[in-house]
């Protein structure tokens, strides 16, 4: 069936305009709703960010307080660190000195018995006092020490009244029941050796003494290096004459 629209054209134009307007209004409403939702979301995120900012600001304050306290503690422990470093250096010095003396002992002739070993205050002179059985042993001992870690070796001994024939032969060991070999060590000998590199103990921290007002127990007084043996008998047994 054929329909004929007899309405004027301007009425149809109004209908089309109304439809376009409604579409525009609908789009605007949708955009407003979208913008409103986005604004609410942004506002909530800003509030959460501000809350996190406040939390981390409080934490930063705590860190600052801890940092300040750490600085105070470190400043208070400075004298103790100074003493600790000094003790560490002193221990290193004692190890070096012990190793040095052990190395020196390898040059001591087996027919020499050391009765006293001492160092001077400058830690540059080593004095070895002992005794031996013959001039041959004395010369061997002196030549051995010349090869040691010294820049000079000075020999001093007294042979006045010494029995040159009193010592037994060099090769055999005293037999069972015989006199111990120490009975034949009648020739005194003293060597004064100059160390190639003096091993000096580190001085006590005077600044730390001023801060603390006291010297830790066991610490050496200023000007007197500690940790050096004096008058220590040799560990070489008197019966080892091979």
C-alpha positions as CSV (number, residue, x, y, z in Angstrom):
1,X,0.0,0.0,0.0
2,X,1.5,3.3,-1.0
3,X,1.8,6.0,1.8
4,X,1.9,9.6,0.8
5,X,3.3,12.1,3.3
6,X,1.3,15.3,3.0
7,X,3.1,17.1,5.9
8,X,4.9,20.2,5.1
9,X,8.7,20.0,4.7
10,X,9.4,22.3,7.6
11,X,7.7,19.9,10.0
12,X,9.9,17.1,8.9
13,X,12.9,19.4,9.3
14,X,11.9,20.1,12.9
15,X,11.7,16.4,13.6
16,X,15.2,15.9,12.3
17,X,16.5,18.9,14.3
18,X,15.0,17.5,17.5
19,X,16.6,14.2,16.9
20,X,20.0,15.8,16.4
21,X,19.6,17.9,19.5
22,X,18.7,14.8,21.6
23,X,21.8,13.1,20.3
24,X,23.9,16.0,21.2
25,X,22.3,16.3,24.7
26,X,22.9,12.6,25.2
27,X,26.5,12.8,24.2
28,X,27.0,15.8,26.5
29,X,25.4,13.9,29.4
30,X,27.7,10.9,28.7
31,X,30.8,13.1,28.6
32,X,29.7,14.9,31.8
33,X,29.3,11.5,33.6
34,X,32.7,10.4,32.3
35,X,34.4,13.6,33.4
36,X,32.7,13.3,36.8
37,X,33.8,9.7,37.3
38,X,37.4,10.6,36.2
39,X,37.4,13.6,38.6
40,X,36.2,11.4,41.5
41,X,38.9,8.8,40.7
42,X,41.6,11.5,40.5
43,X,40.5,13.0,43.8
44,X,40.6,9.6,45.5
45,X,44.1,8.9,44.1
46,X,45.3,12.4,45.2
47,X,44.0,11.7,48.7
48,X,45.7,8.3,48.8
49,X,48.9,9.9,47.5
50,X,48.7,12.6,50.2
51,X,48.2,9.9,52.8
52,X,51.3,8.0,51.6
53,X,53.2,11.2,51.5
54,X,52.4,11.9,55.1
55,X,53.4,8.4,56.1
56,X,56.8,8.6,54.3
57,X,57.4,12.1,55.8
58,X,57.0,10.6,59.2
59,X,59.3,7.7,58.3
60,X,61.8,10.3,56.9
61,X,61.7,12.0,60.2
62,X,62.5,8.8,62.0
63,X,65.4,8.2,59.6
64,X,66.7,11.7,60.3
65,X,66.5,11.1,64.0
66,X,68.4,7.8,63.7
67,X,71.0,9.4,61.5
68,X,71.6,12.1,64.1
69,X,71.8,9.5,66.9
70,X,74.3,7.5,64.8
71,X,76.5,10.5,64.2
72,X,76.5,11.2,68.0
73,X,77.4,7.6,68.8
74,X,80.1,7.6,66.2
75,X,81.6,10.8,67.6
76,X,81.5,9.3,71.1
77,X,83.2,6.1,69.9
78,X,86.1,8.0,68.1
79,X,88.5,7.6,71.1
80,X,87.8,3.9,71.3
81,X,88.3,3.4,67.6
82,X,91.6,5.2,67.9
83,X,92.6,2.8,70.7
84,X,91.4,-0.2,68.7
85,X,93.5,0.9,65.7
86,X,96.5,1.2,68.1
87,X,96.0,-2.2,69.6
88,X,95.7,-3.7,66.0
89,X,99.0,-2.0,65.0
90,X,100.6,-3.2,68.2
91,X,99.5,-6.7,67.5
92,X,100.9,-6.5,64.0
93,X,104.2,-5.1,65.4
94,X,104.5,-8.0,67.8
95,X,103.9,-10.5,65.0
96,X,106.5,-8.9,62.8
97,X,109.0,-8.8,65.7
98,X,108.3,-12.5,66.6
99,X,108.8,-13.5,63.0
100,X,112.0,-11.5,62.8
101,X,113.5,-13.1,65.9
102,X,112.4,-16.5,64.7
103,X,114.3,-15.8,61.5
104,X,117.3,-14.6,63.5
105,X,117.3,-17.9,65.4
106,X,117.9,-19.8,62.2
107,X,121.4,-18.2,61.9
108,X,122.5,-19.2,65.4
109,X,125.0,-22.0,65.3
110,X,123.9,-25.1,67.0
111,X,126.9,-25.2,69.3
112,X,126.0,-21.8,70.8
113,X,123.6,-21.5,73.7
114,X,121.8,-18.1,74.0
115,X,121.2,-17.1,77.6
116,X,119.9,-13.6,76.9
117,X,118.3,-11.7,74.0
118,X,117.5,-8.0,74.3
119,X,116.5,-5.1,72.1
120,X,117.5,-1.5,72.7
121,X,114.8,1.3,73.0
122,X,115.3,2.3,69.4
123,X,114.5,-1.2,68.3
124,X,117.5,-1.2,66.0
125,X,120.1,-3.2,68.0
126,X,119.7,-6.9,68.9
127,X,122.1,-8.1,71.7
128,X,122.7,-11.8,71.9
129,X,124.5,-13.1,75.0
130,X,125.5,-16.7,75.2
131,X,128.3,-19.2,75.4
132,X,130.0,-21.8,73.3
133,X,132.6,-24.5,73.5
134,X,135.4,-23.5,71.2
135,X,136.9,-20.8,69.0
136,X,135.9,-22.8,66.0
137,X,132.2,-22.8,67.1
138,X,132.6,-19.1,67.9
139,X,133.9,-18.3,64.4
140,X,131.1,-20.4,62.8
141,X,128.5,-18.5,64.9
142,X,130.0,-15.2,63.9
143,X,130.1,-16.0,60.2
144,X,126.5,-17.3,60.3
145,X,125.3,-14.1,61.9
146,X,127.0,-12.0,59.2
147,X,124.7,-13.7,56.8
148,X,121.7,-12.7,58.9
149,X,119.3,-9.8,58.4
150,X,121.6,-7.2,59.9
151,X,123.7,-4.3,58.5
152,X,126.5,-4.9,61.0
153,X,127.5,-7.5,63.6
154,X,129.9,-6.6,66.5
155,X,131.5,-9.5,68.4
156,X,132.8,-9.2,71.9
157,X,134.1,-12.1,74.1
158,X,136.5,-12.8,76.9
159,X,138.9,-15.8,76.6
160,X,141.2,-14.9,79.5
161,X,141.7,-18.0,81.5
162,X,139.5,-20.1,79.2
163,X,140.6,-23.7,78.8
164,X,141.2,-24.2,75.1
165,X,141.4,-28.0,75.5
166,X,138.4,-28.2,77.7
167,X,135.8,-28.9,75.0
168,X,135.1,-32.4,73.5
169,X,135.5,-33.2,69.8
170,X,132.9,-31.5,67.5
171,X,131.4,-34.7,66.0
172,X,130.3,-37.1,68.7
173,X,127.4,-36.5,71.1
174,X,128.1,-37.1,74.9
175,X,127.6,-40.7,75.7
176,X,125.1,-42.1,78.2
177,X,126.1,-41.2,81.7
178,X,128.6,-38.6,80.6
179,X,128.7,-35.0,81.4
180,X,126.0,-32.9,79.7
181,X,127.4,-30.8,76.9
182,X,126.4,-27.6,78.8
183,X,129.4,-28.3,81.1
184,X,131.7,-27.5,78.2
185,X,130.0,-24.2,77.2
186,X,132.6,-22.1,79.0
187,X,133.5,-19.5,76.3
188,X,131.2,-16.4,76.7
189,X,130.2,-14.6,73.6
190,X,128.2,-11.4,73.0
191,X,127.0,-10.2,69.6
192,X,125.5,-6.8,69.0
193,X,123.7,-6.8,65.7
194,X,122.2,-3.8,63.9
195,X,118.8,-4.5,62.3
196,X,118.5,-3.6,58.7
197,X,115.0,-2.2,59.3
198,X,114.0,-1.4,62.9
199,X,110.6,-2.7,63.9
200,X,109.2,0.1,66.1
201,X,106.0,-0.3,68.0
202,X,103.3,2.3,67.2
203,X,103.1,5.0,69.9
204,X,100.0,5.2,72.1
205,X,97.3,7.6,70.8
206,X,98.0,10.7,72.9
207,X,94.9,12.4,71.5
208,X,92.8,9.5,72.8
209,X,94.4,9.8,76.2
210,X,93.5,13.5,76.3
211,X,89.9,12.7,75.5
212,X,89.4,9.7,77.8
213,X,91.7,10.9,80.6
214,X,92.9,7.4,81.2
215,X,95.2,4.8,79.6
216,X,93.6,1.4,78.9
217,X,94.9,-1.5,81.0
218,X,97.9,-3.1,79.5
219,X,98.8,-0.2,77.3
220,X,102.4,1.0,77.3
221,X,103.2,4.5,78.5
222,X,104.0,7.1,75.9
223,X,107.6,6.8,74.6
224,X,108.0,3.2,75.8
225,X,107.1,0.7,73.0
226,X,105.5,-2.4,74.3
227,X,105.3,-6.0,73.4
228,X,109.1,-6.7,73.0
229,X,110.7,-9.5,74.9
230,X,113.9,-8.9,76.8
231,X,116.1,-11.4,78.5
232,X,114.4,-14.3,76.9
233,X,116.6,-17.5,76.9
234,X,117.1,-19.3,73.6
235,X,114.8,-22.1,72.8
236,X,117.7,-24.1,71.3
237,X,118.3,-27.1,73.5
238,X,121.8,-27.4,74.9
239,X,122.0,-31.0,74.0
240,X,121.4,-30.6,70.2
241,X,124.9,-30.8,68.9
242,X,124.5,-32.7,65.6
